[in-house]
């Protein structure tokens, strides 16, 4: 059977090989917006998290974990109860609900939707005679739909599931300030679940009702934002930047320019914010996503959140969904701490400069990754069909298996025992190894190619004589013989190349 290099083959692969399943629970027909990760998907996710955590420690970030449920006053203070809404259109006949901005983007692709008011959207409905795709009834009004998931705790105390991890991090500021001994900037990240009651979730794990976030926060003074020491180390790094002025001119291809040049040209305002753009880009680049598929797109003034002084989305170009945002990088000013100070009656003003008498509420700079989106774009951008075989070109440190071990024939006990010994020795050296005896050696190679396993090790008759094995490399399919006693060190060296 000929294997086509198309999106249908890819979608089949991620289900068939245990990366992503759903909508879940599949045995009950599925619940829109909820997905499960199989063994390969969880291995990939955990490898990404291990990499991110290691790199965050290098950049000086500590990690916290907070509850996923908070009382309503928290979300009133953050503005989510008032502003965390989507514009929707409800069909008066069949009552089907559609998210208005997405509906307009699909049906009126030449019109800029970002920043339009409800009245302006209603004018578009009438002008273009938009109607319900399900029953043909004309739309009339734009309604507001709050995305918060409401629950109750204890004796009917109203609470909400968090729609982001960031707010729960901000509530720890006084503790973090004490823990950091008032040394600024304070660098913190949090990984965990967030929940949004999406209207009609589509696009698989790109838009879910329960999803994973990995968000980094910098608590920083206004002076430090402009005089940021870490900026000097990265100011000459070139990033693919697409500013909002270029977008207004119809340009969608980014300029590869240095951060220093962007700062001098006033594309970016603050060195500390430029540093955040770099971290977001760096963490994406080390995943192995091709550079030509990455861009940083600046929000227009109308597109930004009301509190944001600047905002950029880090986007990946995909075959199935076009440009997909995997990370938002936001200058949140002092909005969050100021609001929580007001509602909690706590004082978040601190001395952040050389003069202890001068106090201010810290500014917040944020780098917010969606882990589920990263997993999707990483799988799609590394997926290839080459000479009739599926090849997932994941980096070795991210693939579910680093190596796979095969006995050439499974009915020869001495070959099988040696293969098991090699497999266990690799595991003892903390190298992720998978042992497989099912099917022909060619089929076993193909199965590992589909999972992104970089090296396959075969034990054969010759191995019994001279204690050597064959290492087969995934991309080139080249094979070399090495001594079993050197195998673990060779694999570790190859991982570092």
Secondary structure, 3 states (H helix, E strand, C coil): CCCCCCHHHHHHHHHHCCCEEECCCHHHCCCCCCEEECHHHHHHHHHHHHHHHHHHHHCCCEEECCCCEEEHHHHHHHCHHHHCEEEEEECCCCCCEEEHHHHHHHHCCCCCCCCCCHHHHHHHHHHCCCECCCCCCECCCCEEEECCEEEEECCCEEEEECCCCHHHHHCCHHHHHHHCCCCCCEEEEEEEEEECCCCCCCCHHHCCCEEEEEEEEEEECHHHHHCCCCHHHHCCCEEEEECHHHHHCCCCCCEEEEHHHHHHCCCCCCHHHHHHHHHHHHHHHCCCCCHHHEEEEECCCCCCCCCCCEEEEEEEEECCCEEEEEEEEEECCCHHHHHHHHHHCCCCEEECCCCCCCEEECEEEEEEEEHHHHHHHHHHHHEEEECCEEEECCCCCCCCCCEEEEECCCCCHHHHHHHHHHHHHHHHCCCCEEECCCCCHHHHHHHHHHHCCCEEEEECHHHHHHCEEEEEECCCCCEEEEEHHHHHHHHHHHHHC
